[in-house]
Amino acid sequence: MRISPDLRFSTWFTAAVIALTAIAVAVYAGGRAYVDAVQHIDALASHDVHADVSSTIDGAQRDGERTILRMQQRAATLGADREAARRQLDTVQRAAALLALLAVVSAAGVYAVLLKSRRTERRLRDEIAGLSTHDAMTGLPNERFFSEWLSYAIAHARRERGHVGVLFIDINGGATVGELHGGPALDALLVEVARRFRSAAREGDVFARLGDTAFALATPNARDGRALALLAQRLRDQLNEPSLPPLADTPIGASIGIAYFPEDANDSAGIMAAANVAMYAARRAGKNHVAFNALAA
């Protein structure tokens, strides 16, 4: 079984935190035990000093000041040892606290990095998923999405004995804009065309960019060919709407082919082929025309 990078990283992270915490606890416990032992020895030594003082008082006439001086030095040495032990305790406690702080900071830092990495990965997955179903330039659904949606719409219409209309649209004049003004000007033209087409589409219609200057619109529950022809005319009118700025300094139009399920074909591939044939018929008629598949036959 393959272990994911996130799981491996989480395991390493958890092990590192546990190790740092265990070290901190061990350092503190060791320092505490050492100081306790020194303090215990100090207590015993202090008891011995008191006992020596008592015996010295009894034998003061014999030993004199030399014995008292020796005991004072011994007491001073024990006091210095006790102070050194206390300083060591403080040092160990500070070190343990610093180690624990480092462990917490490291854990927070690693968690933040991991969280950011996961968010970035999720964002990239969403972007890739979006690019796989939508055109990056216009934001419209792409051919893959359109084909899948059309298959679903036709399957539903077949069950309900309904109809689905498809418009295959080719923009006329775009090549001239690209030749005169370059690729960016053509891209801007197509983005504006997509915006105008989308505003003219009806609720429930699916509008897509198939590639270059080719677009398509699918409309479920299409009543008849007349309704589709009116829709095609409305899309063409959007390209030269008087209330809107001109799309370019050269004429821009659209050749539109219309196909109809189930009259023209029985599946999505057939409907798209029929609409494409109708579009070429409209182009042969002089461009900026609308044609039905029946006329192209």
N, C-alpha and C positions, 0 to 999 in steps of 0.2 A: 504494500500500500504506500502511495506517495504522500509524503508529508508536505503541506503547503508552506511557503516561506513565512507567512504570518504566524503559523503555528510554531514553526521552529524559532522564530524571533521571540514569541511570547514565552516559550519554554526557557530560552536562554535568559530572558529578562527576569523571569520569576526566580530562576536559579541564582542569578547574580544578586538580586535583592536579599534572598534568604542567606546567601553566603556573607554578604556585608553585615547583615543584622547579627548573624551568629558570631562573626569576628568581634563586633562591638560588645556583645554580651560576654564573650570569653575574656576580652581585655578588661572589662569592668570587673567581672567576677575574680579574675586573677589578681588584679590590683587590690580589691577588697580583701581577699584572703591573705595576701601578703601583709597588708597593714594590720589585719587582725592578729596575725601571728606575731608581728613585731610588738604590737601593743601588749599581747599576752606575756611575751618575754620581758617587756618593760615592767609590767606589773609584778612579775616574779622577782626581777632584779631589785625593784623598789622595796619589796618585802625583805629581801636579803640585806639591803642597806639599813633598813630600820633595825633588823636583828643585829647587825654589826654595830650600829650606834649604841644599842642597849648593852652589848657585851663590852663595847669600848668604855662606856661610862663606868662599868664595874672594874675595868682594868686600866682606867685612865692613869693611875699612878705608875703603872709598869710601862705602857706603850708611849704615852706622851702625845705630843702634838703630831708626830709623824703618822701615826695610824689615822688620826682624824683627817689629816690632809689627804691621805690616800682614799678615804671614803668620800670626801668631797669631790675629788677628781672623778671617782667612779660615778657618782651621782650626776656630775656635769656631763660625762660621756653618755650616760643613759638618756639624759635630757636632750642632748644633741641628736642622738639616734632617733628619739621619739619625734623631734621636729623634722628630721629628714624623712621619716616615714610619712608624716602628714603632708609634706611637700610632694612626695611621690604619689600619695593618694590623690592630691589635687591634679597632678599631671595626668595620672591615669584617667581620672574622671573627665578632664577636658578632652583628652584624646578620644575617649569613648564617645563623648557627646559630638565631637567633630566628625567622627566616623559615621555615627548615626545620621548626622545632618547630611553628610555626603551621600549616604545611601538614599535618603529621602529625595534630595535634589536630583540625584541620578535617575531615580525611579520616575520622578515627575518629568524630567527632560526626555527620557526614553519614551514615556507614555505620550508626551506631546508630539514627538517625532512620528511615533507609530500612528497616532490619530490623524496627523496631517497626511501621512502616506496613504492611509486608507481613504481619506476624503479625496485626495488627488486621484487615486485609482478609481474611485466611484465616479468622479467627474469625467475622467477619460473614458470610462466604459459608457457613460451616458452620451458623451460626444460621439464616440464611435458608433453607438447604436443609432444616434440621430443621423449621422452621415450615411449610414447604410440604408436608410429609408427616405431621406430627404436630400434635395439638391442644396449644396452648400451655398451657392450664390444667391438664389432666389428664395430659399427657405420652403419651396413647394415640395410636396411628395415627389419622389423620383419614379422611374419606370418600374422598379421592383415593387415598390409599395402600391403603385397604381394597378399593376397586373394582379397582385394578390387581392386587393380590394375588389377589383372587377370580377374576379372569380367568385368571391363570396357573394357579391351582389347578384350575379347571374344564377348562382345556386339557390339563393333566396327567391329570386323571381321565378325560377323554374318550379319551386314548390308551391308558390302562391299564384302561379299562372300570371305573373306580371311581366313588365317590360323594362329594359335598360337601354338607354341611349348613350352613344359614345361619339364625341366630336374629336377628330384628329386635326390639329391646327398647326400650320406652318407660317411663320412670320415672313412676309415679303419686304425686301428692302434692307434687311439687316446686314447682308453681305456688303452692300454699298457703303453703309455707315462704317463697317469695319475697315474697308479699303481706304476710305477718305480720312477717317479720324482715329483709326487704330482699335486694338482689342478692348481697352478700357471703356471707350465710348460705346462699343457694341454691348459690353457687359452691363453698363448703366441703362442702355435701352431695354435690354431683356428684363432687368430688374423692374423697371417701370411698367413694362408690358405685363409682367406677372402680377404686379400690384393692381393694375386696372382690370385685368381679367378676373382676379380674385374678388374684387369689389362688385363685379357684374354677375358673378355666379350666384345661384340660388342656394338657399339653405338645404343641406343634404347632398349637394353636388360635390364631387371630388375633382380638383383641378391639379394637374401635375406637369412637371417639365420632363420630357422624355430625352432631351439632349439637344445641344446646339440651339437652333431656332424652332424646335418642335415641341409642342405642348399638346395636352389631351385633357378632355373633360368628360367625366362619366356622370350621368344623372339617373338615379333609380326612379322607378314608377313613371317613366316617360309616357305620356298619354298617346301621342301620335307624332308623325313626322312634322306636322305643322308647328307643334310646340318646340321641337328641336330646331327647326329652321329659324323661328323667332329668337331662340337662345343664341344661335350662331350669329344672327344679325346684330344682336345686342353686344356680343363680344367684339365684332368688327367695328361697331360704332364707337366703342371705347378707345380704339386706337387713334381716332381723329375727332374726339369729343371737342366741340368748339369752346366749351368752358374751361378746358384744361390746356396747359402749355403744349406746344407741338412736341412730339416725341423726338424728332430729328429735323434737320434741314433738307431732308430728302423724303419722298413719299413712303409711308409705312402702311402696309396692309396685311391681310391674312387670307390664306387659302384654307378653307375648312371642308373636311369630308365628314359625312354623317353615316353611321351604321346603327342598326337597331336589332336588339335581341327580342324575340327569337327569329324575326323575319329574315335577317341577313346571315346569321350564323348561330351555332348552338353552344359555343363556349367562348371564353375570353380571348383566346388566340385568334379564333375565327373572326370575332367582332373587331378586334384591333386591325387585322389584315384587311377586312372590308372597309373600315374607316380610312385606312391608309390609301387604299385604291381610290376611294372617293375623293380624298384630298388631292391626289395627282390629277384626277379628272377636273377638279376645280382649278388647279394650276394651269392645265392645258386650255381651259376656257378663257384664260387671260389674267389670271391671278386675282386676288381679292374677291374671289367668288366662293359660293357654297354649293356643294354637290352631294347627292345621296348615292349610296352604293348601287342602287338600281340604275342610275344614269351612267355609272362607270362600267357596267357589265357589257 
